[in-house]
Amino acid sequence: MRHAAVGDFGTSWRTQQPAMALVLERLGATLVLTGTAFLLSLLLAIPLGVLAGSHNSRPISWLASGVGVLGQAFPPFGWARC
């Protein structure tokens, strides 16, 4: 734990390379994926929230709320298969 606290994650068992180098190598793709997911969720969540709030207790409100709940409940690995 002392080594990890200063950024030394040791050697990868699989590739026998420094683990931190492997993490940094993939950091760019991870940030792009995270940013894309965040923007997509905002583009969907805000309009659905406004729609559900402006049509309170109507079928369109229930549909918008249901889509939001299903989006949160669906496992993340399932979206990769869609």
Backbone as JSON, one array per atom type, in Angstrom:
{
  "sequence": "MRHAAVGDFGTSWRTQQPAMALVLERLGATLVLTGTAFLLSLLLAIPLGVLAGSHNSRPISWLASGVGVLGQAFPPFGWARC",
  "N": [[0.83, -1.19, 0.0], [2.0, 1.2, 0.65], [3.65, 1.68, -1.53], [1.8, 1.96, -3.6], [0.56, 4.3, -2.82], [2.34, 6.23, -3.58], [2.33, 6.05, -6.28], [3.51, 3.78, -7.37], [2.67, 0.96, -8.77], [3.64, -1.49, -9.18], [4.5, -4.45, -11.09], [2.89, -5.68, -13.98], [1.22, -8.77, -13.99], [0.5, -10.12, -16.24], [1.72, -8.89, -18.56], [4.25, -8.29, -17.76], [5.2, -5.69, -17.54], [5.62, -2.31, -16.28], [2.89, -1.5, -14.22], [1.7, 1.03, -13.96], [2.42, 2.33, -16.33], [0.87, 0.92, -18.16], [-1.68, 1.63, -17.32], [-1.67, 4.41, -17.78], [-1.34, 4.4, -20.52], [-3.82, 3.64, -21.45], [-5.46, 5.6, -20.55], [-6.37, 7.83, -22.05], [-8.32, 6.78, -23.86], [-10.15, 5.88, -21.99], [-10.99, 8.28, -20.79], [-12.23, 9.53, -22.98], [-14.35, 7.74, -23.47], [-15.72, 7.94, -21.03], [-16.43, 10.68, -21.02], [-18.07, 10.81, -23.3], [-20.17, 9.09, -22.55], [-21.16, 10.56, -20.39], [-22.04, 12.97, -21.62], [-23.98, 11.93, -23.36], [-25.79, 10.88, -21.5], [-26.64, 13.25, -20.28], [-27.87, 14.52, -22.46], [-30.05, 12.91, -22.81], [-31.26, 12.67, -20.26], [-31.99, 15.25, -19.3], [-33.99, 16.32, -21.16], [-35.92, 14.24, -20.82], [-36.52, 14.5, -18.11], [-37.63, 17.09, -18.0], [-39.83, 16.69, -19.65], [-41.24, 14.74, -18.17], [-41.75, 16.21, -15.85], [-43.28, 18.37, -16.76], [-45.6, 17.28, -17.7], [-47.2, 16.18, -15.6], [-48.49, 13.33, -13.96], [-49.58, 12.13, -16.24], [-49.82, 9.86, -19.05], [-47.51, 10.24, -20.71], [-45.69, 11.27, -18.93], [-45.35, 9.11, -17.21], [-44.21, 7.33, -18.99], [-41.79, 8.64, -19.67], [-40.58, 8.69, -17.13], [-40.41, 5.96, -16.71], [-38.6, 5.18, -18.73], [-36.32, 6.45, -17.79], [-35.91, 5.11, -15.33], [-35.53, 2.47, -16.24], [-33.2, 2.88, -17.73], [-31.37, 3.39, -15.69], [-31.5, 1.03, -14.26], [-30.71, -0.99, -15.96], [-28.06, -3.19, -16.58], [-24.68, -2.05, -17.0], [-23.01, -3.57, -18.74], [-24.81, -4.68, -20.42], [-25.61, -2.75, -22.24], [-23.61, -2.74, -24.11], [-24.17, -4.85, -25.72], [-26.38, -4.11, -27.11]],
  "CA": [[0.0, 0.0, 0.0], [2.88, 2.38, 0.65], [4.12, 1.9, -2.89], [0.66, 2.45, -4.4], [0.28, 5.67, -2.4], [3.25, 7.13, -4.28], [2.21, 5.81, -7.71], [4.2, 2.57, -7.81], [1.71, -0.13, -8.75], [4.34, -2.74, -9.42], [4.6, -5.0, -12.43], [1.74, -6.45, -14.44], [1.47, -10.21, -14.03], [0.25, -10.6, -17.59], [2.65, -8.4, -19.57], [5.56, -8.07, -17.13], [5.56, -4.29, -17.72], [5.13, -1.51, -15.15], [1.43, -1.37, -14.26], [1.32, 2.43, -14.15], [2.55, 2.62, -17.76], [-0.3, 0.34, -18.83], [-2.85, 2.45, -16.97], [-1.56, 5.69, -18.48], [-1.5, 4.14, -21.94], [-5.24, 3.5, -21.75], [-6.2, 6.68, -19.9], [-7.04, 8.66, -23.05], [-9.55, 6.11, -24.32], [-11.07, 5.85, -20.86], [-11.57, 9.61, -20.63], [-13.15, 9.76, -24.11], [-15.53, 6.93, -23.23], [-16.44, 8.53, -19.89], [-17.02, 11.95, -21.46], [-19.15, 10.51, -24.23], [-21.29, 8.56, -21.76], [-21.71, 11.65, -19.59], [-22.79, 13.86, -22.51], [-25.17, 11.21, -23.82], [-26.76, 10.81, -20.41], [-27.24, 14.58, -20.12], [-28.75, 14.79, -23.59], [-31.28, 12.13, -22.63], [-31.88, 12.85, -18.95], [-32.62, 16.57, -19.12], [-35.3, 16.39, -21.83], [-36.88, 13.32, -20.2], [-36.94, 15.1, -16.83], [-38.53, 18.21, -18.3], [-41.06, 16.1, -20.18], [-41.97, 14.11, -17.06], [-42.2, 17.24, -14.92], [-44.27, 19.27, -17.35], [-46.83, 16.52, -17.95], [-47.35, 15.42, -14.37], [-49.61, 12.38, -13.83], [-50.11, 11.75, -17.55], [-49.07, 8.71, -19.58], [-46.19, 10.62, -21.22], [-44.85, 11.41, -17.73], [-45.02, 7.75, -16.75], [-43.29, 6.76, -19.98], [-40.49, 9.28, -19.49], [-40.03, 8.2, -15.87], [-40.07, 4.55, -16.9], [-37.36, 5.11, -19.52], [-35.24, 6.82, -16.88], [-35.69, 4.02, -14.37], [-34.92, 1.35, -16.97], [-31.83, 3.25, -18.06], [-30.54, 3.25, -14.5], [-31.53, -0.34, -13.76], [-30.09, -1.89, -16.94], [-26.63, -3.32, -16.27], [-23.84, -1.38, -18.0], [-22.48, -4.47, -19.74], [-25.89, -5.0, -21.33], [-25.67, -1.75, -23.3], [-22.62, -3.08, -25.13], [-24.76, -5.85, -26.59], [-27.52, -3.53, -27.85]],
  "C": [[0.87, 1.26, 0.0], [3.34, 2.7, -0.76], [2.99, 2.47, -3.76], [0.35, 3.9, -4.06], [1.18, 6.68, -3.12], [3.28, 6.86, -5.78], [2.95, 4.6, -8.24], [3.25, 1.39, -7.66], [2.34, -1.47, -9.08], [4.34, -3.15, -10.88], [3.36, -5.82, -12.76], [2.1, -7.93, -14.49], [1.36, -10.73, -15.45], [1.35, -10.19, -18.57], [4.07, -8.19, -19.06], [6.09, -6.66, -17.41], [5.09, -3.52, -16.5], [3.62, -1.25, -15.29], [0.99, 0.07, -14.52], [1.43, 2.82, -15.63], [1.35, 2.08, -18.54], [-1.55, 1.15, -18.55], [-2.81, 3.76, -17.75], [-1.74, 5.53, -19.98], [-2.97, 4.1, -22.34], [-6.09, 4.64, -21.19], [-6.96, 7.54, -20.9], [-8.34, 8.06, -23.53], [-10.59, 6.07, -23.21], [-11.75, 7.2, -20.68], [-12.54, 9.94, -21.76], [-14.45, 8.99, -23.89], [-16.37, 7.51, -22.09], [-17.13, 9.83, -20.29], [-18.2, 11.75, -22.39], [-20.38, 9.99, -23.49], [-21.96, 9.65, -20.95], [-22.56, 12.58, -20.47], [-24.07, 13.2, -23.01], [-26.23, 11.14, -22.73], [-27.41, 12.17, -20.16], [-28.24, 14.89, -21.24], [-30.06, 14.02, -23.5], [-32.01, 12.49, -21.33], [-32.59, 14.19, -18.81], [-33.94, 16.67, -19.89], [-36.34, 15.44, -21.23], [-37.39, 13.88, -18.87], [-37.9, 16.25, -17.03], [-39.87, 17.69, -18.8], [-41.89, 15.48, -19.05], [-42.52, 15.15, -16.1], [-43.3, 18.12, -15.48], [-45.6, 18.58, -17.64], [-47.1, 15.6, -16.77], [-48.63, 14.57, -14.37], [-50.31, 12.09, -15.16], [-49.28, 10.59, -18.08], [-47.67, 9.06, -20.1], [-45.2, 10.8, -20.06], [-44.42, 10.04, -17.23], [-44.03, 7.09, -17.7], [-41.88, 7.33, -19.81], [-39.82, 8.81, -18.2], [-39.61, 6.74, -16.0], [-38.79, 4.36, -17.7], [-36.17, 5.45, -18.64], [-34.9, 5.72, -15.89], [-35.05, 2.82, -15.06], [-33.48, 1.63, -17.36], [-30.88, 3.11, -16.89], [-30.45, 1.8, -14.04], [-30.81, -1.32, -14.68], [-28.6, -2.0, -16.66], [-25.77, -2.71, -17.37], [-23.31, -2.32, -19.08], [-23.56, -4.86, -20.75], [-25.99, -4.01, -22.48], [-24.68, -2.07, -24.42], [-23.19, -4.09, -26.12], [-25.91, -5.32, -27.42], [-27.09, -3.01, -29.19]]
}
